[in-house]
Amino acid sequence: MTPALDLLKKARAEHRVHSYEHDPKAASYGLEAAEKLGLDPQRVFKTLLASSEKGELLVAVVPVGGTLDLKALAHAAGVKKCEMADPVAAQRVTGYLVGGISPLGQKKRLRTFIDDSAQQFESIHVSAGRRGLEVELAAAVLAEHTQGKFAGIGRG
């Protein structure tokens, strides 16, 4: 179990867990998950951390086949500028290792933004908190349990 799955279980939130054999040499953890689980990459979302000009860490959840639009994230968060967060800081604040950061069950609750494309699917997949472990859930359930906001933050 991971903190993400513990949170969902405790809340009795509807979800399904999927696991696969993770290859440490995989170039993209998210695309690896989509490929190994036979999923449309647009339904598999990666969790990225960005830092505002004030040093606030923000969580961004975007499709693995695309990229994070930092300007759009800054706009959604009401800050002037964002850049990708330092991986060591991301790991320390979330309690997860890079490549297995889940938007759920993080050590410290951070403001979370979910690309609005997630709303077009009945369910999406995000990291369950460990490489090789994904959780499938409705985008609304993800937003509820992260206090996330939907915004157009993804590109491609």
N, CA, C and O of each residue as an XYZ file, in Angstrom:
624
protein
N       0.834     -1.201      0.000
C       0.000      0.000      0.000
C       0.872      1.257      0.000
O       1.993      1.268      0.509
N       0.320      2.295     -0.582
C       0.982      3.596     -0.605
C       0.053      4.610      0.064
O      -1.134      4.330      0.232
N       0.564      5.774      0.445
C      -0.315      6.803      1.029
C      -1.480      7.176      0.098
O      -2.578      7.474      0.569
N      -1.243      7.159     -1.214
C      -2.311      7.479     -2.177
C      -3.444      6.453     -2.084
O      -4.617      6.821     -2.021
N      -3.091      5.183     -2.075
C      -4.109      4.129     -2.010
C      -4.773      4.090     -0.635
O      -5.970      3.820     -0.529
N      -4.002      4.359      0.413
C      -4.586      4.422      1.759
C      -5.652      5.511      1.825
O      -6.726      5.303      2.391
N      -5.352      6.674      1.243
C      -6.291      7.793      1.244
C      -7.590      7.403      0.533
O      -8.680      7.643      1.053
N      -7.475      6.805     -0.648
C      -8.665      6.418     -1.418
C      -9.482      5.351     -0.694
O     -10.712      5.396     -0.672
N      -8.776      4.400     -0.107
C      -9.463      3.315      0.611
C     -10.206      3.865      1.824
O     -11.368      3.527      2.051
N      -9.537      4.710      2.598
C     -10.142      5.292      3.794
C     -11.369      6.128      3.433
O     -12.364      6.128      4.158
N     -11.290      6.837      2.309
C     -12.403      7.689      1.862
C     -13.496      6.882      1.150
O     -14.549      7.414      0.798
N     -13.223      5.590      0.948
C     -14.148      4.714      0.198
C     -14.443      5.282     -1.191
O     -15.561      5.189     -1.698
N     -13.402      5.876     -1.793
C     -13.527      6.448     -3.135
C     -13.415      5.328     -4.163
O     -12.608      4.410     -4.011
N     -14.218      5.412     -5.194
C     -14.186      4.391     -6.242
C     -12.884      4.508     -7.039
O     -12.554      5.574     -7.559
N     -12.159      3.403     -7.125
C     -10.897      3.377     -7.863
C     -10.507      1.931     -8.158
O     -11.024      0.994     -7.550
N      -9.586      1.771     -9.103
C      -9.021      0.461     -9.427
C      -7.512      0.611     -9.514
O      -7.003      1.601    -10.040
N      -6.805     -0.381     -8.995
C      -5.343     -0.361     -8.999
C      -4.840     -1.253    -10.127
O      -5.342     -2.359    -10.328
N      -3.849     -0.765    -10.855
C      -3.226     -1.515    -11.946
C      -1.722     -1.527    -11.706
O      -1.129     -0.498    -11.382
N      -1.109     -2.694    -11.866
C       0.345     -2.750    -11.702
C       0.977     -3.368    -12.943
O       0.326     -4.087    -13.700
N       2.238     -3.075    -13.130
C       3.010     -3.606    -14.253
C       4.466     -3.683    -13.826
O       4.869     -3.054    -12.847
N       5.248     -4.454    -14.562
C       6.672     -4.592    -14.273
C       7.397     -3.357    -14.795
O       7.501     -3.155    -16.005
N       7.894     -2.540    -13.886
C       8.581     -1.295    -14.262
C       9.989     -1.590    -14.753
O      10.719     -2.376    -14.149
N      10.363     -0.948    -15.860
C      11.716     -1.051    -16.408
C      12.483      0.211    -16.000
O      12.150      1.302    -16.462
N      13.510      0.082    -15.141
C      14.256      1.269    -14.693
C      14.900      2.054    -15.837
O      15.263      3.217    -15.655
N      15.048      1.437    -17.011
C      15.662      2.128    -18.151
C      14.636      2.865    -19.016
O      14.999      3.477    -20.021
N      13.366      2.810    -18.632
C      12.317      3.464    -19.420
C      12.580      4.967    -19.500
O      12.895      5.605    -18.495
N      12.449      5.525    -20.703
C      12.706      6.956    -20.918
C      11.611      7.820    -20.283
O      11.894      8.903    -19.771
N      10.372      7.345    -20.315
C       9.244      8.089    -19.767
C       8.402      7.143    -18.924
O       7.838      6.179    -19.442
N       8.317      7.416    -17.630
C       7.549      6.539    -16.745
C       6.070      6.511    -17.132
O       5.442      5.452    -17.109
N       5.519      7.662    -17.484
C       4.108      7.731    -17.836
C       3.790      6.988    -19.123
O       2.811      6.245    -19.189
N       4.621      7.188    -20.154
C       4.382      6.480    -21.418
C       4.608      4.985    -21.242
O       3.949      4.174    -21.894
N       5.533      4.620    -20.366
C       5.745      3.199    -20.067
C       4.474      2.599    -19.460
O       4.068      1.498    -19.832
N       3.851      3.316    -18.536
C       2.615      2.844    -17.916
C       1.527      2.655    -18.970
O       0.846      1.629    -18.985
N       1.364      3.636    -19.844
C       0.339      3.544    -20.889
C       0.589      2.331    -21.783
O      -0.328      1.569    -22.088
N       1.836      2.167    -22.194
C       2.187      1.061    -23.082
C       1.979     -0.298    -22.410
O       1.343     -1.183    -22.982
N       2.508     -0.459    -21.214
C       2.438     -1.761    -20.541
C       1.027     -2.130    -20.092
O       0.704     -3.311    -19.967
N       0.185     -1.121    -19.850
C      -1.194     -1.394    -19.443
C      -2.158     -1.341    -20.631
O      -3.358     -1.563    -20.469
N      -1.627     -1.044    -21.833
C      -2.458     -0.990    -23.035
C      -3.476      0.133    -23.007
O      -4.628     -0.054    -23.401
N      -3.054      1.300    -22.542
C      -3.968      2.437    -22.387
C      -3.666      3.547    -23.384
O      -2.539      3.684    -23.859
N      -4.688      4.334    -23.692
C      -4.530      5.537    -24.495
C      -3.708      6.531    -23.669
O      -4.106      6.868    -22.554
N      -2.558      7.014    -24.193
C      -1.729      7.951    -23.426
C      -2.459      9.228    -23.002
O      -2.027      9.903    -22.067
N      -3.555      9.563    -23.676
C      -4.313     10.760    -23.291
C      -5.083     10.543    -21.987
O      -5.494     11.504    -21.336
N      -5.279      9.258    -21.603
C      -5.999      8.935    -20.354
C      -5.051      8.682    -19.184
O      -5.493      8.502    -18.050
N      -3.750      8.669    -19.462
C      -2.750      8.457    -18.420
C      -2.115      9.814    -18.126
O      -1.627     10.494    -19.029
N      -2.127     10.194    -16.858
C      -1.662     11.517    -16.460
C      -0.432     11.425    -15.571
O      -0.332     10.558    -14.703
N       0.507     12.346    -15.811
C       1.715     12.414    -14.984
C       1.558     13.539    -13.978
O       0.834     14.506    -14.211
N       2.241     13.397    -12.869
C       2.211     14.392    -11.802
C       3.541     15.131    -11.811
O       4.597     14.532    -11.610
N       3.478     16.427    -12.044
C       4.680     17.264    -12.088
C       4.590     18.328    -11.009
O       3.502     18.764    -10.634
N       5.745     18.735    -10.520
C       5.770     19.819     -9.544
C       6.481     21.019    -10.139
O       7.532     20.901    -10.768
N       5.878     22.175     -9.923
C       6.455     23.429    -10.390
C       6.590     24.350     -9.189
O       5.960     24.153     -8.149
N       7.427     25.357     -9.362
C       7.670     26.326     -8.302
C       7.333     27.715     -8.823
O       7.736     28.089     -9.925
N       6.593     28.476     -8.026
C       6.261     29.850     -8.420
C       7.439     30.761     -8.093
O       8.409     30.345     -7.459
N       7.334     32.008     -8.536
C       8.405     32.979     -8.258
C       8.559     33.224     -6.758
O       9.598     33.705     -6.305
N       7.523     32.894     -5.995
C       7.577     33.076     -4.534
C       8.070     31.806     -3.829
O       8.167     31.766     -2.603
N       8.378     30.772     -4.619
C       8.867     29.529     -4.032
C       7.767     28.555     -3.629
O       8.051     27.513     -3.038
N       6.502     28.886     -3.945
C       5.396     27.966     -3.638
C       5.441     26.794     -4.608
O       5.537     26.986     -5.820
N       5.371     25.579     -4.070
C       5.313     24.402     -4.934
C       3.870     24.142     -5.331
O       2.958     24.212     -4.507
N       3.683     23.841     -6.609
C       2.367     23.560     -7.180
C       2.396     22.192     -7.836
O       3.412     21.793     -8.404
N       1.290     21.477     -7.759
C       1.167     20.175     -8.406
C       0.391     20.362     -9.710
O      -0.665     20.994     -9.736
N       0.937     19.799    -10.788
C       0.278     19.856    -12.095
C       0.090     18.428    -12.590
O       1.031     17.634    -12.592
N      -1.132     18.107    -13.009
C      -1.457     16.770    -13.491
C      -1.851     16.904    -14.962
O      -2.896     17.469    -15.287
N      -0.996     16.372    -15.852
C      -1.191     16.530    -17.296
C      -1.026     15.191    -18.011
O      -0.383     14.287    -17.476
N      -1.599     15.045    -19.218
C      -1.449     13.789    -19.956
C       0.017     13.469    -20.241
O       0.815     14.361    -20.528
N       0.362     12.177    -20.157
C       1.759     11.771    -20.349
C       2.249     12.017    -21.766
O       3.455     12.137    -21.984
N       1.344     12.095    -22.734
C       1.735     12.318    -24.121
C       2.043     13.760    -24.445
O       2.473     14.066    -25.557
N       1.829     14.656    -23.489
C       2.044     16.081    -23.734
C       3.007     16.678    -22.732
O       3.756     15.969    -22.061
N       2.971     17.995    -22.644
C       3.856     18.701    -21.724
C       3.041     19.681    -20.888
O       1.882     19.964    -21.189
N       3.661     20.184    -19.849
C       3.054     21.185    -18.987
C       3.337     22.571    -19.560
O       4.480     22.899    -19.880
N       2.290     23.374    -19.683
C       2.422     24.765    -20.110
C       2.607     25.603    -18.842
O       1.641     25.892    -18.136
N       3.841     25.985    -18.562
C       4.149     26.703    -17.325
C       3.451     28.057    -17.229
O       3.070     28.485    -16.139
N       3.283     28.737    -18.376
C       2.573     30.023    -18.363
C       1.107     29.824    -17.993
O       0.538     30.607    -17.232
N       0.498     28.768    -18.538
C      -0.901     28.482    -18.234
C      -1.064     28.088    -16.761
O      -2.049     28.455    -16.121
N      -0.099     27.344    -16.234
C      -0.146     26.973    -14.814
C      -0.033     28.224    -13.942
O      -0.775     28.373    -12.972
N       0.890     29.120    -14.283
C       1.059     30.361    -13.521
C      -0.246     31.157    -13.528
O      -0.673     31.677    -12.498
N      -0.871     31.244    -14.699
C      -2.141     31.964    -14.817
C      -3.210     31.317    -13.936
O      -3.918     32.006    -13.202
N      -3.323     29.984    -14.014
C      -4.333     29.257    -13.225
C      -4.102     29.437    -11.725
O      -5.053     29.504    -10.947
N      -2.823     29.515    -11.325
C      -2.481     29.634     -9.911
C      -2.479     31.082     -9.420
O      -2.357     31.337     -8.222
N      -2.614     32.028    -10.352
C      -2.614     33.439     -9.972
C      -1.247     33.941     -9.538
O      -1.131     34.808     -8.673
N      -0.205     33.374    -10.160
C       1.161     33.828     -9.863
C       1.773     34.371    -11.150
O       1.225     34.175    -12.235
N       2.911     35.054    -11.027
C       3.517     35.674    -12.200
C       4.246     34.675    -13.086
O       4.182     34.752    -14.313
N       4.938     33.737    -12.448
C       5.824     32.868    -13.213
C       5.993     31.520    -12.511
O       5.966     31.440    -11.283
N       6.167     30.465    -13.309
C       6.437     29.128    -12.764
C       7.615     28.513    -13.501
O       7.856     28.795    -14.674
N       8.334     27.676    -12.791
C       9.382     26.855    -13.413
C       9.288     25.472    -12.780
O       8.689     25.303    -11.718
N       9.881     24.496    -13.437
C       9.842     23.148    -12.897
C      10.566     23.140    -11.550
O      11.604     23.779    -11.384
N      10.000     22.409    -10.602
C      10.586     22.336     -9.263
C      11.812     21.427     -9.259
O      11.955     20.540    -10.099
N      12.675     21.668     -8.310
C      13.838     20.828     -8.097
C      13.354     19.422     -7.705
O      12.544     19.294     -6.787
N      13.833     18.367     -8.383
C      13.380     17.004     -8.073
C      13.587     16.603     -6.608
O      12.760     15.888     -6.042
N      14.667     17.052     -5.999
C      14.922     16.717     -4.589
C      13.852     17.358     -3.701
O      13.353     16.729     -2.768
N      13.505     18.607     -3.997
C      12.454     19.301     -3.238
C      11.109     18.609     -3.453
O      10.330     18.454     -2.513
N      10.840     18.196     -4.683
C       9.583     17.502     -5.000
C       9.461     16.216     -4.186
O       8.401     15.921     -3.634
N      10.533     15.469     -4.115
C      10.521     14.212     -3.362
C      10.341     14.473     -1.867
O       9.588     13.765     -1.198
N      11.027     15.481     -1.346
C      10.971     15.786      0.080
C       9.552     16.211      0.488
O       9.033     15.755      1.507
N       8.938     17.074     -0.302
C       7.627     17.620      0.054
C       6.495     16.608     -0.152
O       5.546     16.570      0.632
N       6.594     15.785     -1.212
C       5.508     14.843     -1.489
C       5.646     13.526     -0.738
O       4.648     12.870     -0.440
N       6.883     13.137     -0.432
C       7.104     11.837      0.190
C       7.217     10.713     -0.812
O       7.319      9.548     -0.428
N       7.200     11.043     -2.087
C       7.297     10.059     -3.171
C       8.580     10.259     -3.968
O       9.150     11.350     -3.987
N       9.025      9.192     -4.623
C      10.185      9.274     -5.508
C       9.763      9.785     -6.879
O       8.665      9.477     -7.344
N      10.623     10.563     -7.531
C      10.356     11.023     -8.897
C      10.093      9.790     -9.760
O      10.783      8.776     -9.650
N       9.080      9.899    -10.619
C       8.671      8.762    -11.439
C       7.546      7.980    -10.787
O       6.912      7.141    -11.428
N       7.299      8.255     -9.512
C       6.225      7.596     -8.785
C       5.461      8.583     -7.922
O       4.784      8.188     -6.973
N       5.567      9.878     -8.250
C       4.856     10.893     -7.463
C       3.375     10.837     -7.807
O       2.983     10.983     -8.965
N       2.570     10.625     -6.792
C       1.120     10.621     -6.965
C       0.578     11.975     -6.543
O       1.120     12.607     -5.636
N      -0.497     12.430     -7.199
C      -1.120     13.671     -6.742
C      -1.890     13.459     -5.432
O      -2.290     14.420     -4.776
N      -2.090     12.198     -5.065
C      -2.864     11.832     -3.879
C      -1.951     11.450     -2.717
O      -0.887     10.866     -2.926
N      -2.362     11.774     -1.507
C      -1.667     11.304     -0.321
C      -0.272     11.868     -0.117
O       0.582     11.209      0.477
N      -0.031     13.062     -0.593
C       1.285     13.680     -0.414
C       1.469     14.103      1.049
O       0.499     14.376      1.756
N       2.733     14.149      1.487
C       3.029     14.520      2.879
C       2.489     15.899      3.215
O       1.954     16.116      4.302
N       2.629     16.824      2.288
C       2.146     18.188      2.494
C       1.144     18.502      1.388
O       1.428     18.282      0.210
N      -0.019     19.013      1.762
C      -1.018     19.335      0.744
C      -0.582     20.574     -0.020
O      -0.356     21.634      0.563
N      -0.469     20.424     -1.325
C      -0.073     21.520     -2.203
C      -1.245     21.866     -3.109
O      -2.104     21.027     -3.379
N      -1.271     23.105     -3.572
C      -2.324     23.463     -4.536
C      -2.130     22.613     -5.782
O      -1.021     22.492     -6.303
N      -3.217     22.030     -6.245
C      -3.167     21.073     -7.348
C      -4.027     21.555     -8.508
O      -5.141     22.045     -8.322
N      -3.476     21.402     -9.720
C      -4.175     21.788    -10.946
C      -4.160     20.595    -11.888
O      -3.111     20.005    -12.147
N      -5.331     20.249    -12.393
C      -5.509     19.094    -13.264
C      -5.891     19.598    -14.647
O      -6.806     20.409    -14.787
N      -5.184     19.114    -15.677
C      -5.519     19.563    -17.031
C      -6.979     19.245    -17.315
O      -7.449     18.140    -17.041
N      -7.697     20.228    -17.869
C      -9.128     20.036    -18.074
C      -9.471     18.931    -19.072
O     -10.630     18.523    -19.152
N      -8.495     18.439    -19.833
C      -8.766     17.316    -20.747
C      -9.167     16.060    -19.970
O      -9.793     15.162    -20.535
N      -8.819     15.987    -18.696
C      -9.163     14.814    -17.872
C     -10.671     14.633    -17.757
O     -11.155     13.516    -17.574
N     -11.413     15.736    -17.863
C     -12.863     15.677    -17.682
C     -13.604     15.000    -18.830
O     -14.774     14.646    -18.685
N     -12.940     14.819    -19.963
C     -13.619     14.206    -21.100
C     -13.685     12.678    -21.000
O     -14.390     12.037    -21.780
N     -12.956     12.098    -20.047
C     -12.903     10.644    -19.911
C     -13.724     10.176    -18.713
O     -13.855     10.882    -17.713
N     -14.270      8.976    -18.840
C     -15.001      8.369    -17.729
C     -14.052      8.128    -16.551
O     -14.421      8.301    -15.389
N     -12.815      7.721    -16.882
C     -11.798      7.527    -15.847
C     -10.430      7.861    -16.430
O     -10.213      7.806    -17.641
N      -9.518      8.210    -15.528
C      -8.136      8.488    -15.912
C      -7.220      7.657    -15.018
O      -7.663      7.068    -14.032
N      -5.947      7.619    -15.375
C      -4.954      6.888    -14.597
C      -3.886      7.866    -14.122
O      -3.399      8.689    -14.897
N      -3.523      7.771    -12.842
C      -2.422      8.543    -12.277
C      -1.552      7.601    -11.464
O      -1.962      6.484    -11.147
N      -0.369      8.044    -11.133
C       0.509      7.219    -10.312
C      -0.151      6.944     -8.968
O      -0.775      7.818     -8.367
N       0.003      5.707     -8.517
C      -0.527      5.329     -7.206
C       0.528      5.507     -6.123
O       0.309      5.128     -4.972
N       1.681      6.087     -6.489
C       2.692      6.394     -5.491
C       3.940      5.540     -5.555
O       4.798      5.613     -4.676
N       4.039      4.729     -6.597
C       5.231      3.906     -6.785
C       5.360      3.596     -8.267
O       4.355      3.412     -8.954
N       6.584      3.536     -8.763
C       6.792      3.175    -10.163
C       6.237      1.775    -10.384
O       6.503      0.859     -9.606
N       5.464      1.621    -11.451
C       4.847      0.331    -11.748
C       3.473      0.160    -11.126
O       2.896     -0.926    -11.186
N       2.940      1.222    -10.529
C       1.635      1.152     -9.876
C       0.802      2.371    -10.275
O       1.188      3.514    -10.029
N      -0.344      2.103    -10.894
C      -1.243      3.174    -11.340
C      -2.599      2.997    -10.677
O      -2.993      1.881    -10.341
N      -3.304      4.092    -10.494
C      -4.662      4.034     -9.974
C      -5.586      4.662    -11.012
O      -5.306      5.731    -11.555
N      -6.689      3.975    -11.272
C      -7.710      4.452    -12.210
C      -8.869      5.001    -11.395
O      -9.366      4.338    -10.484
N      -9.303      6.226    -11.729
C     -10.398      6.854    -11.016
C     -11.004      7.947    -11.883
O     -10.406      8.356    -12.878
N     -12.170      8.414    -11.515
C     -12.799      9.519    -12.238
C     -12.033     10.805    -11.939
O     -11.529     10.990    -10.831
N     -11.947     11.686    -12.927
C     -11.251     12.962    -12.729
C     -11.875     13.747    -11.578
O     -11.165     14.423    -10.833
N     -13.182     13.664    -11.430
C     -13.862     14.375    -10.335
C     -13.435     13.825     -8.976
O     -13.324     14.582     -8.011
N     -13.198     12.529     -8.892
C     -12.730     11.916     -7.638
C     -11.321     12.411     -7.321
O     -11.007     12.722     -6.172
N     -10.473     12.481     -8.353
C      -9.119     13.011     -8.158
C      -9.181     14.455     -7.660
O      -8.483     14.821     -6.715
N     -10.010     15.262     -8.291
C     -10.133     16.670     -7.890
C     -10.641     16.788     -6.452
O     -10.161     17.621     -5.683
N     -11.599     15.960     -6.103
C     -12.167     16.002     -4.750
C     -11.104     15.684     -3.694
O     -11.028     16.357     -2.666
N     -10.299     14.677     -3.942
C      -9.351     14.214     -2.922
C      -7.994     14.929     -2.946
O      -7.134     14.665     -2.106
N      -7.811     15.830     -3.909
C      -6.602     16.669     -3.919
C      -6.978     18.135     -3.735
O      -6.108     19.002     -3.646
N      -8.272     18.402     -3.678
C      -8.810     19.767     -3.706
C      -8.272     20.476     -4.960
O      -7.952     21.665     -4.940
N      -8.186     19.700     -6.045
C      -7.649     20.214     -7.288
C      -8.634     21.034     -8.089
O      -9.850     20.910     -7.943
N      -8.068     21.884     -8.947
C      -8.872     22.706     -9.849
C      -8.540     22.305    -11.278
O      -7.387     22.012    -11.594
N      -9.544     22.291    -12.134
C      -9.326     21.988    -13.546
C      -8.932     23.270    -14.275
O      -9.514     24.332    -14.054
N      -7.934     23.148    -15.148
C      -7.473     24.297    -15.927
C      -6.748     23.772    -17.176
O      -6.236     22.652    -17.177
N      -6.710     24.565    -18.206
C      -6.011     24.192    -19.441
C      -4.514     24.373    -19.287
O      -3.959     25.365    -19.758
N      -3.850     23.422    -18.629
C      -2.417     23.569    -18.327
C      -1.531     22.648    -19.154
O      -0.306     22.709    -19.051
N      -2.141     21.793    -19.977
C      -1.357     20.860    -20.779
C      -1.198     21.336    -22.215
O      -2.001     22.122    -22.717
N      -0.144     20.846    -22.868
C       0.093     21.139    -24.281
C       0.340     19.832    -25.008
O       0.998     18.935    -24.481
N      -0.193     19.724    -26.227
C       0.100     18.565    -27.070
C      -0.614     17.350    -26.632
O      -0.467     16.293    -27.246
